[in-house]
Amino acid sequence: MDKLKKYASQINVLLDDKAVEQFSDYMNKVLDWNEKINLTSITDQDEFVIKHFCDSLSVFSAVNIKKGAKVIDIGTGAGFPGVPMKIARPDIDLTLLDSLNKRIKFLSEIVLSSDILSSETIHGRAEDYSKLNEYREKYDIAVSRAVANLSSLCEYCLPFVKVGGYFISMKGPDYDEELKQSKNAVDVLGGAVEEVVSLTLPDGSTRNIIKIKKVKNTPSKYPRRGVKINKTPL
């Protein structure tokens, strides 16, 4: 975990011994469950630390997340980036959403069997939950590392974000064209691209964090159904 501590300190995230122990325990649980359900293709521990933990914490270099912020991780998979963010910042009020129940069952066990508290797990589709009053425009931060084009991700994620909050999209090196093509979606859904923060992870790979501020309410007709979102992005 030395690489994790070093990288975290470089982006002004301080990890105490308890947090490092939680990260180690979390990794072991992911790899253990990975033998039963597909959670990650990365099984080498050094690579896991870089690609999952360091990468997840890079969100903190893009946005100043206030104490007690409500954060939702959409399409969280095995819990990235949400769970690492919660370990580093226990004050965050975290919600983890994924459409695959097996993953949510795993995450629920992680939450219940450790002291990573105050985390809600939701099995469901983003386009359904963001229509509900208790979730719509209730979050300071929506974050997603999910693999989808940015236009579609904006429609899945921006409806969760309150005005003044942020949608944080985590992308690889080839994000330029996606960003151009998402211009209409960002505007229609009430967002404005504030900046793109580029980082180099300890293995030399590049992570680009697109920071979209919610500047106005999302029109009530959005999001559309998932098939439409994916087939005909805004």
Summary of the structure (lengths in Angstrom):
residues: 234
radius of gyration: 16.7
end to end distance: 41.8
largest distance: 47.7
contacts: 786
relative contact order: 0.13
helix: 41%
strand: 22%
